[in-house]
Amino acid sequence: MKSSKTISIIIPSKNNADTIRELLISLLNQTVKPNEIIVVDSSTDNTSEIVREYPVTLIISPAKGANHARNVGVKNSTGDILVFIDGDCKAGKDWLKYIIQGFRKVNIACVGGSVKTLNLNNIIGLYGELSIFKLMPIYGNDAIITKENFSRSKKPVSANMAITRDVFAEIGDFDEKYIGGYEEFDYEQRITESGHNILCSSKAIVEHKHRETFKLLVKQYYKYGVGSGRFCRKYPFASFTMWHNMNELILFGALIAGILSIKLNIIFLLIILILPIIFMFLYYFISSLRMKNPFIISYFMVDIIRIYTFYTGQLVGRIKKL
């Protein structure tokens, strides 16, 4: 099946030798065929050698971040619709079909979809699927993001996101100062501030290989936090920034209150503060019984560390010169 609009798929890639083959096969087997697939690679492994085995365009680029690679891909593309997916993903066979269908709705400039877990056999990868605070967006139903509901909406990520070329020309390049996270939210902020809307499709699904060690997961969320801090500094009066400001106050306020309650022996306050932790523990305890995997109980600690790592990164991002 062909689309009346021409389609360019753009893939930023760095050291994805273990996933790039499966990704390219999934893209070449789409029910709606893309007009071109462009891989912008900055790998030190053999990713580029694998890419050369397939009928796609390979561009070797210096390692200046995924946003730089996306911008390079756009400049070397020809499609009416620019579709982005990452090198550690795999697309469902109807992914492009539902992405393209999304643009048929009125005033839709960007379409994104769900990002599910590819590596469920890994205990940290499984965490991404089971976490109370999802690593990636999952949409049960279609939703439209506007300027008015931007801050409270679950936003698409750049691993599963498409933009019309006309809107990309209007909005401009991805901000290359974001390294490791929040570049898509910056772009989506600019889209909605320009009066366009974003469609979140429940059927446009890709799978993502999540980080497979606790250390890599924490490092990833620190980078996300730094990116969030840059967003807050760049858009100090945006509703999304206000939402992050509130969360910062709540989380670090709770931490300070917890320390004081221990030092001053205020048991009632301490009990109130640990209730959310008890809830998280029970949630994962029940999940561990259901899945017969006792390690899942520890996920409540991963949640706590991940959240505070993110907001520590956000504080750094607010003041760090990027």
Protein Blocks (a to p, Z undefined) as FASTA:
>chain_A
ZZfbdcddddddehillmmmmmmmmmmmpfbdcfbdcdddfbfblmlmmmmmpccddddd
ddebjklmmmmmmmmpcbfbdcdddfkbccdfklmmmmmmmmmpghiabdcdddddfblm
bmklmmmmmpmbafbdcdfbdcdddfklmmmpccddfklccddfklmmmnopcdfkbghi
hklmmmmmmmmmnopacdddfklccdddddfbfklmmmmmmmmmmmmmmmmmmmmmbmkl
mmmmmmmmmmmmmmmmmmmmmmnopaklmmmmmmmmmmmmmmmmmmmmmnopaklmmmmm
mmmmmmmmmmmmmmmmmmmcZZ
